[in-house]
Amino acid sequence: MAGRAKATIDNGMCEIECVDAARVREAIKAMPADGMINALAETFRALSDPTRIRIIAALSRRELCVCDLANLLGLTGSAVSHQLRLLRGQRLVKYRKEGKIAYYSLDDEHISNLFDEGVRHVKAG
């Protein structure tokens, strides 16, 4: 019997069903609205691609033009532009034009903080 209980605990499951109604109510009150949940899911989906993470990493230090990013990433300008369009759609990056050159940067400090926190989380193991 002890072996079975250990296996259940190792699976991360409760051994008995026991609901703490106060904790559940507190969690429900703190739960963001569905619209916010969906927007967060879209943001994290945009960040789930290694190429887009590399773009965020590069832009976390300074603004770069599409050509710079393409050279840095070893991709075509078209491929980089596609990724930037997806990131821009989630307001993760923004751009400004200077003559014929489009310079990209992170949309705001929140994005830089999100990236830095993610790096710290992964490093902490």
CYANA upper distance limits for C-alpha pairs under 8 A (distance plus 0.5 A):
  1 MET  CA      5 ALA  CA      6.95
  2 ALA  CA      6 LYS  CA      6.70
  3 GLY  CA      7 ALA  CA      6.78
  4 ARG  CA      8 THR  CA      6.79
  5 ALA  CA      9 ILE  CA      6.70
  5 ALA  CA     15 GLU  CA      7.65
  6 LYS  CA     10 ASP  CA      6.53
  7 ALA  CA     11 ASN  CA      6.85
  8 THR  CA     12 GLY  CA      7.29
  8 THR  CA     13 MET  CA      6.39
  8 THR  CA     14 CYS  CA      7.86
  8 THR  CA     15 GLU  CA      7.14
  9 ILE  CA     13 MET  CA      6.27
  9 ILE  CA     14 CYS  CA      7.36
  9 ILE  CA     15 GLU  CA      7.66
 19 VAL  CA     24 VAL  CA      8.30
 20 ASP  CA     24 VAL  CA      6.82
 21 ALA  CA     25 ARG  CA      6.60
 22 ALA  CA     26 GLU  CA      6.68
 23 ARG  CA     27 ALA  CA      6.63
 24 VAL  CA     28 ILE  CA      6.64
 25 ARG  CA     29 LYS  CA      6.71
 26 GLU  CA     30 ALA  CA      6.82
 27 ALA  CA     31 MET  CA      6.59
 32 PRO  CA     36 MET  CA      6.49
 32 PRO  CA     37 ILE  CA      6.76
 33 ALA  CA     37 ILE  CA      6.81
 34 ASP  CA     38 ASN  CA      6.60
 35 GLY  CA     39 ALA  CA      6.66
 36 MET  CA     40 LEU  CA      6.56
 37 ILE  CA     41 ALA  CA      6.66
 38 ASN  CA     42 GLU  CA      6.77
 39 ALA  CA     43 THR  CA      6.74
 40 LEU  CA     44 PHE  CA      6.66
 41 ALA  CA     45 ARG  CA      6.47
 42 GLU  CA     46 ALA  CA      6.69
 42 GLU  CA     90 GLN  CA      7.90
 43 THR  CA     47 LEU  CA      6.96
 43 THR  CA     90 GLN  CA      6.50
 44 PHE  CA     48 SER  CA      6.65
 45 ARG  CA     49 ASP  CA      8.26
 46 ALA  CA     52 ARG  CA      7.95
 46 ALA  CA     86 LEU  CA      7.41
 46 ALA  CA     87 LEU  CA      6.88
 46 ALA  CA     90 GLN  CA      7.77
 47 LEU  CA     52 ARG  CA      6.77
 47 LEU  CA     53 ILE  CA      6.59
 48 SER  CA     52 ARG  CA      8.13
 48 SER  CA     53 ILE  CA      7.96
 49 ASP  CA     53 ILE  CA      6.79
 50 PRO  CA     54 ARG  CA      6.68
 51 THR  CA     55 ILE  CA      6.83
 51 THR  CA     73 LEU  CA      8.40
 51 THR  CA     83 GLN  CA      8.22
 52 ARG  CA     56 ILE  CA      6.73
 52 ARG  CA     83 GLN  CA      6.82
 52 ARG  CA     84 LEU  CA      8.23
 52 ARG  CA     87 LEU  CA      7.96
 53 ILE  CA     57 ALA  CA      6.56
 54 ARG  CA     58 ALA  CA      6.61
 54 ARG  CA     73 LEU  CA      8.23
 55 ILE  CA     59 LEU  CA      6.60
 55 ILE  CA     69 LEU  CA      7.69
 56 ILE  CA     60 SER  CA      6.40
 56 ILE  CA    106 LEU  CA      7.61
 56 ILE  CA    115 PHE  CA      7.99
 57 ALA  CA     61 ARG  CA      7.86
 57 ALA  CA    115 PHE  CA      7.94
 58 ALA  CA     62 ARG  CA      7.68
 58 ALA  CA     64 LEU  CA      8.47
 58 ALA  CA     69 LEU  CA      8.32
 59 LEU  CA     63 GLU  CA      6.01
 59 LEU  CA     64 LEU  CA      7.17
 59 LEU  CA    104 TYR  CA      7.86
 59 LEU  CA    105 SER  CA      5.97
 59 LEU  CA    106 LEU  CA      6.53
 60 SER  CA    105 SER  CA      8.08
 60 SER  CA    106 LEU  CA      7.07
 60 SER  CA    112 SER  CA      6.27
 62 ARG  CA    105 SER  CA      7.25
 63 GLU  CA    103 TYR  CA      6.65
 63 GLU  CA    104 TYR  CA      5.81
 63 GLU  CA    105 SER  CA      4.99
 63 GLU  CA    106 LEU  CA      8.19
 64 LEU  CA     68 ASP  CA      6.42
 64 LEU  CA     69 LEU  CA      6.99
 64 LEU  CA    103 TYR  CA      5.79
 64 LEU  CA    104 TYR  CA      5.91
 64 LEU  CA    105 SER  CA      7.28
 65 CYS  CA     69 LEU  CA      6.86
 65 CYS  CA    101 ILE  CA      7.17
 65 CYS  CA    102 ALA  CA      5.97
 65 CYS  CA    103 TYR  CA      4.65
 65 CYS  CA    104 TYR  CA      6.31
 66 VAL  CA     70 ALA  CA      6.56
 66 VAL  CA     77 GLY  CA      6.74
 66 VAL  CA     80 VAL  CA      7.27
 66 VAL  CA     81 SER  CA      7.31
 66 VAL  CA    101 ILE  CA      8.49
 66 VAL  CA    102 ALA  CA      7.07
 66 VAL  CA    103 TYR  CA      7.34
 66 VAL  CA    104 TYR  CA      7.84
 67 CYS  CA     71 ASN  CA      6.65
 67 CYS  CA     77 GLY  CA      6.62
 68 ASP  CA     72 LEU  CA      6.55
 69 LEU  CA     73 LEU  CA      6.47
 69 LEU  CA     77 GLY  CA      8.50
 69 LEU  CA     80 VAL  CA      7.53
 70 ALA  CA     74 GLY  CA      6.18
 70 ALA  CA     75 LEU  CA      5.37
 70 ALA  CA     76 THR  CA      6.09
 70 ALA  CA     77 GLY  CA      5.86
 70 ALA  CA     79 ALA  CA      8.47
 70 ALA  CA     80 VAL  CA      6.46
 71 ASN  CA     75 LEU  CA      7.16
 71 ASN  CA     76 THR  CA      8.43
 75 LEU  CA     79 ALA  CA      6.74
 75 LEU  CA     80 VAL  CA      7.08
 76 THR  CA     80 VAL  CA      6.86
 77 GLY  CA     81 SER  CA      6.48
 78 SER  CA     82 HIS  CA      6.73
 79 ALA  CA     83 GLN  CA      7.02
 80 VAL  CA     84 LEU  CA      6.61
 81 SER  CA     85 ARG  CA      6.53
 82 HIS  CA     86 LEU  CA      7.04
 83 GLN  CA     87 LEU  CA      6.84
 84 LEU  CA     88 ARG  CA      6.40
 84 LEU  CA     93 VAL  CA      7.81
 85 ARG  CA     89 GLY  CA      6.60
 86 LEU  CA     90 GLN  CA      7.26
 87 LEU  CA     91 ARG  CA      6.88
 87 LEU  CA     92 LEU  CA      5.75
 87 LEU  CA     93 VAL  CA      6.32
 88 ARG  CA     92 LEU  CA      6.13
 88 ARG  CA     93 VAL  CA      5.47
 88 ARG  CA     94 LYS  CA      6.47
 91 ARG  CA    107 ASP  CA      6.60
 92 LEU  CA    106 LEU  CA      6.48
 92 LEU  CA    107 ASP  CA      5.66
 92 LEU  CA    108 ASP  CA      8.17
 92 LEU  CA    111 ILE  CA      6.83
 93 VAL  CA    104 TYR  CA      7.15
 93 VAL  CA    105 SER  CA      6.10
 93 VAL  CA    106 LEU  CA      4.78
 93 VAL  CA    107 ASP  CA      4.82
 93 VAL  CA    108 ASP  CA      8.36
 94 LYS  CA    104 TYR  CA      6.16
 94 LYS  CA    105 SER  CA      6.12
 94 LYS  CA    106 LEU  CA      6.63
 94 LYS  CA    107 ASP  CA      5.56
 95 TYR  CA    102 ALA  CA      6.76
 95 TYR  CA    103 TYR  CA      5.82
 95 TYR  CA    104 TYR  CA      4.78
 95 TYR  CA    105 SER  CA      6.73
 96 ARG  CA    102 ALA  CA      6.18
 96 ARG  CA    103 TYR  CA      5.86
 96 ARG  CA    104 TYR  CA      7.13
 97 LYS  CA    101 ILE  CA      6.16
 97 LYS  CA    102 ALA  CA      5.02
 97 LYS  CA    103 TYR  CA      6.72
 98 GLU  CA    102 ALA  CA      6.89
 98 GLU  CA    103 TYR  CA      7.95
106 LEU  CA    111 ILE  CA      6.96
106 LEU  CA    112 SER  CA      7.51
107 ASP  CA    111 ILE  CA      7.33
108 ASP  CA    112 SER  CA      7.65
109 GLU  CA    113 ASN  CA      6.64
110 HIS  CA    114 LEU  CA      6.50
111 ILE  CA    115 PHE  CA      6.65
112 SER  CA    116 ASP  CA      6.61
113 ASN  CA    117 GLU  CA      6.48
114 LEU  CA    118 GLY  CA      6.64
115 PHE  CA    119 VAL  CA      6.79
116 ASP  CA    120 ARG  CA      6.73
117 GLU  CA    121 HIS  CA      6.54
118 GLY  CA    122 VAL  CA      6.73
119 VAL  CA    123 LYS  CA      6.60
120 ARG  CA    124 ALA  CA      6.56
121 HIS  CA    125 GLY  CA      7.14
